[in-house]
């Protein structure tokens, strides 16, 4: 009984550590509501065959929604617990071959093959992310942001009810 308690405590401590790490590097795990996910995917106008990234993919709900439209959905997540959770979730969907989740830091991940990038980061990291996206994404790539805008970027489409914004590189 004592060993089980210790294991549970270690697992919880690890989960808490990765929540804190995510807050420092880009954003804590705050799941997007289903209505926000729908708004994000709608603004992205995803087509079959596109490569879509969700940086800070959390529980994978945006990835699964994008895969429904035939996209190759790539998740970047710093929390290994959420990576495994999303991988497990994807196994039980018809889109399992279209969803990949990598245990990586978004700041060191190459996004150059993305057609669409979904973001939901803390406001004080948006300027840093804007610089990364401008460096790595090809012209015409679409960036969909939940709740926060990129300073100095022109919003090309938006859903004001759900606070979702679309930008083009």
Order of alpha helices (4+ residues) and beta strands (2+ residues): alpha-alpha-beta-alpha-beta-alpha-beta-beta-alpha-beta-beta-beta
